[in-house]
């Protein structure tokens, strides 16, 4: 049986030191070996960055040009560009970019929700590093080794509604290959791989929510995942030469 357990009463932290102290305090009597901790990046990024005061941003010429096309505040466009390595598509009021974490999504994952009025929040440049740091810190303080998934909410190009995905992982293989196995009728699977880390992040989001729930930490217990010490969520990003849409 799989259990999805919310970690309640995680405070609205004001510093990075407070984040780490609160992480351990919240997990001390909750986390176990073999658990999967799904952590929304927002509380960490809000105190460690990247975070931007919108009124202080000076837009570039590229930001001004894009803003004129989609009728968006050029300062906010500039923040998106600061967090992107590639502009993939512009239109319908949205900028699709490749973030520094390698994820193609709207606005490079930059968000104004749960950030503070007048501020915008980006995702960590390397969420895998954050996941490993969280995992190592938990082990150093509590002596348990959970898997860690750093999550974020994204929209999808051809589907309505946002979902949580894994942007960083530690201690878990984010993909489960079914290649070589057989279906109910004996057909051998040739290409099937399951994005396990994304599915776990989405399951956790049922409790984390996307507004004022205040539950950035969720523990998933009972799922038999494949442990992998050198894992990376970048395996979930389709390589540039294999993109289905351009």
Phi, psi and omega in degrees: 000137178259131177247139175246114192242118177284140173265107189273160172065027172289126189284165174278091190288151184248355180207165179293321177300319179293326177301310183294320179296318181291325178302311182291319179300320182288329186264350191307315182256015186242314191279144180227159172303137179089349175289163172242120177264120175257119185240116172296136186290343191304310183297327177287312183296330181296332180253340183248351180086170005280124178228143188228135170274113191301320184292344180270354185278133175255114184288144176278174178298320178297319179295320179296319181294313180295318181300323180292332180284325187244007177055052182238150178305119183298334177293321178290325176297319179299321178297319177300314181297323179298335183256013185240153171251348181202136170268116185272315183200145178233130178164162179054035177076011185229146172250118175265122182226168169262118182285169178295340175276000177088009183263128175271117185199174179291133171058026179058021182081003179293136186218150175253353181280145180053034182241328186118137182301130179090004181237156175230146186239131173262172175269156178304145181296327178225085182297336176297321178297317178297317179300316180293323179295316178298314181298315181294322181292319178299318179295319182294329184262328187241349177075017177241154184239083174278164163279154181231134174238125172267127188243160174209158181263132179226155169270170181234143188300322188242016179226146177276141176096149181265153177222159174276141173230165175273121176256346176209146178219156173210130175082008181217138174285120185287346181239140175244114181276132175250007181298130180096344176276175186236149177276188184298339183252011177090001179289131180278127180284132186256328187227000189290121170226138183256132178279075186304315183297322177294319180296320177293320178297320179293321177298318180295328182295339176302331178258326180296319182072184183228010182231255187252024183294327178066038180234076182283344182247129176225137177256130173251124185237138174102353178273129183271087181271165176271118179286140180209119186284330183256036185284160177208137178289346179296342175297340180277346180275125179295131179301151183306321184281000178240016178295138179275335178230144179226000000 
